[in-house]
Amino acid sequence: MLPLAGSPRLTVLGREVRLGAGYADLIAVESSGRLVIIEVKLAVNAESRRAVVAQVLSYAGYLQGLNPGQLESQVLARHLPPGGSVLAAVEADDQQHALDPAAFRDGLARTLAEGSFRLVIVLDSAPDELVQVIGYLQSVAEKIDIDLVTMTTYEVNGSQVLVPQRIEPAKRARELSDAEVNDRQAGVLYPGSAEFRKAIADAPADQRDLVERLADWAEALEQNGLVNLVSYVGKNGRATLLPRLASDNAGLVTIYADSKPGPLQFWPSVFEHRAPRSIDPVQAALGAELTRGKFTASVSEQLLAALTNAYREAIGGTAADV
């Protein structure tokens, strides 16, 4: 059920697998031979924030440097059949796809030697702090893949239905605006746009009307069920409006009440993962390429229409729906 990046095929090798002083909830392996460490938490658990990241990294650190024989005889001994192997477990789990045994063994040996694992954290909801940490690790860690997945429960006709959703943290620009740096230091999140609108009066005079128009547009998105609006006020009073996708905390754009480059900032990585078909129309309306951390002070009705279309695509629609 896990919607992981790249859609790998997984074989679960063991549950509650002892790794040093702790127990990993699930250890699995991809058909390529790469090991997968899966940790499951409730959001109310204090460990669901930064501690769970340290936990999965400690498990990865324990496994790195082992060879396949040590993995099978010392780590997975009680989880595999007597005399069994990781390769045999994968072959028994998926008999419909041909597996190259030599390539699989090489892949398993390499992932253990390099520590190039896939780390998966599953929660019922993802705290903002955890999303921020995962986004940072994704941007700097080259040998590991980290997936953050939420699992929402619904009651349907007396049955319980689980719906998984992969959370894609927004990538951040290498260079940050003064407002962004301040927002990282301290601030408060407020639901809705009311707090953001209070700050519009302090926006540069030549941008005030545009910021008002962007706030109107974002509120229309919320009224149509496309986003949840959140106002973020930094310690110096600077405010941003975050039109977050209703399904998770990702956002295609951020609106600033006071930003010298312009009040509208784009997040290309979110477009790539959530609204790829809308990239060309948005770039055409913008008259520029969607680069990381791109700001604009020129917002046409064509651009707002293209962005609305992008949000529709991101929640499961298509460009043709608009």
Residue pairs with C-beta under 8 A, 6 or more apart in sequence:
1 151
1 162
1 164
2 10
2 38
2 120
2 122
2 147
2 149
2 164
3 149
3 164
3 165
3 166
4 10
4 118
4 120
4 147
4 149
4 166
5 145
5 147
5 166
6 145
8 30
8 31
8 32
8 34
8 36
8 118
9 30
9 31
9 94
9 97
10 28
10 29
10 30
10 36
11 28
11 29
11 31
11 89
11 90
11 93
11 94
12 26
12 27
12 28
13 27
13 28
13 29
13 76
13 79
13 80
13 86
13 89
14 26
14 27
14 76
14 78
14 79
14 80
15 25
15 26
15 79
16 23
16 24
16 25
17 23
17 24
17 26
17 27
17 75
17 76
17 79
18 75
19 58
19 59
19 62
19 63
19 75
20 58
20 59
20 62
22 55
22 58
22 59
24 37
24 38
24 39
24 56
24 59
25 38
25 39
25 40
26 36
26 37
26 38
26 39
26 40
27 35
27 36
27 37
27 38
27 75
27 76
27 79
28 35
28 36
28 38
29 35
29 36
29 86
29 89
29 90
29 108
30 36
30 118
31 90
31 94
31 97
31 99
31 104
32 103
32 104
32 107
33 103
33 104
33 105
33 106
33 107
33 108
33 109
33 110
33 111
34 107
34 108
34 111
34 116
34 117
34 118
35 63
35 108
35 111
35 112
35 117
35 118
36 117
36 118
36 119
36 120
37 56
37 59
37 60
37 63
37 117
37 118
37 119
37 120
38 120
38 121
38 122
39 52
39 55
39 56
39 59
39 119
39 120
39 121
39 122
40 122
40 123
41 47
41 48
41 52
41 121
41 122
41 123
42 48
42 123
42 124
43 123
43 124
43 125
43 126
43 127
47 55
48 123
48 127
48 130
49 127
49 129
49 130
49 133
50 129
50 130
50 133
52 121
52 130
53 121
53 130
53 133
53 134
53 137
56 119
56 121
57 119
60 115
60 117
60 119
60 144
61 115
63 71
63 75
63 112
63 115
63 117
64 112
64 113
64 114
64 115
64 117
65 112
65 113
65 115
66 74
66 75
66 112
67 109
67 112
67 113
68 86
68 105
68 108
68 109
68 112
71 86
71 108
71 112
72 80
72 84
72 85
72 86
76 86
80 86
80 88
80 89
81 88
86 108
87 99
87 101
87 104
87 105
87 108
90 99
90 104
91 99
110 116
111 117
114 143
115 143
115 144
116 143
116 144
117 144
117 145
118 144
118 145
118 146
118 147
119 144
119 145
119 146
119 147
120 146
120 147
120 149
121 130
121 134
121 146
121 147
121 148
121 149
122 149
122 150
122 151
122 164
123 130
123 148
123 149
123 150
123 151
124 150
124 151
124 152
124 153
125 150
125 152
126 148
126 150
126 167
126 248
126 249
128 189
128 249
130 148
131 148
131 167
131 169
131 249
132 169
134 146
134 148
134 167
134 169
135 169
135 170
135 171
135 172
137 144
137 146
138 146
138 169
138 171
139 171
139 172
147 166
148 166
148 167
148 169
149 164
149 165
149 166
149 167
150 164
150 165
150 167
150 248
151 162
151 163
151 164
151 165
152 162
152 163
152 164
152 165
153 160
153 161
153 162
153 163
154 160
154 161
154 162
154 163
155 161
165 247
165 248
167 248
167 249
167 250
168 248
168 250
168 269
168 270
168 273
168 274
169 250
170 250
170 251
170 267
170 269
170 270
171 267
171 268
171 269
171 270
171 292
172 180
172 292
172 293
173 180
173 292
173 293
174 292
174 293
175 293
176 184
176 293
177 256
177 259
177 260
177 261
177 295
179 234
179 238
179 240
179 256
179 258
179 259
182 234
182 235
182 236
182 238
183 232
183 234
183 238
183 240
185 234
185 235
186 234
186 235
187 232
187 233
187 234
187 235
188 232
188 233
189 230
189 231
189 232
190 230
190 231
190 232
190 233
191 228
191 229
191 230
191 231
192 229
192 230
192 231
193 215
193 218
193 219
193 222
193 229
193 231
193 241
194 231
195 231
195 233
195 239
196 215
196 231
196 239
196 240
196 241
196 255
196 257
197 215
198 239
199 233
199 237
199 238
199 239
199 257
199 258
200 208
200 211
200 212
200 215
200 257
201 208
202 237
202 257
202 258
203 211
203 257
203 258
203 263
204 258
204 260
207 262
207 263
207 297
210 263
210 297
210 299
211 255
211 256
211 257
211 263
213 299
214 241
214 255
214 263
214 264
214 299
215 241
215 255
217 304
217 307
217 308
218 227
218 229
218 241
218 243
218 255
219 229
221 227
221 229
221 243
221 308
221 311
222 228
222 229
222 243
225 246
226 243
226 245
226 246
226 308
226 311
226 312
226 315
227 243
227 244
227 245
227 246
227 251
227 311
228 244
228 245
228 246
229 241
229 242
229 243
229 244
230 241
230 242
230 244
231 239
231 240
231 241
231 242
232 239
232 240
232 241
232 242
233 239
234 240
238 256
238 257
238 258
239 256
239 257
239 258
240 254
240 255
240 256
240 257
241 254
241 255
241 256
241 257
242 251
242 254
242 255
243 251
243 252
243 253
243 255
243 311
244 250
244 251
245 251
245 252
245 274
245 311
245 314
245 315
246 315
247 315
250 267
250 270
250 274
250 314
251 267
251 270
252 266
252 267
252 270
252 271
252 274
252 275
252 307
252 310
252 311
252 314
253 264
253 265
253 266
253 267
253 307
254 264
254 265
254 267
255 263
255 264
255 265
256 262
256 263
256 264
256 265
257 263
259 265
259 295
261 295
261 296
261 297
262 295
262 296
262 297
262 298
263 297
263 299
264 295
264 296
264 297
264 299
265 293
265 294
265 295
266 282
266 286
266 290
266 294
266 295
266 296
268 279
268 290
268 291
268 292
268 294
269 292
270 314
271 278
271 279
271 282
271 290
271 310
272 279
274 313
274 314
275 310
275 311
275 313
275 314
277 313
277 318
277 319
278 306
278 307
278 309
278 310
278 313
278 319
279 290
281 306
281 309
281 310
281 319
282 290
282 303
282 306
282 307
282 310
283 289
283 290
284 306
285 300
285 302
285 303
285 305
285 306
286 296
286 303
287 298
288 294
288 296
296 303
305 322
308 322
309 319
309 322
312 318
312 321
312 322
313 319
313 321
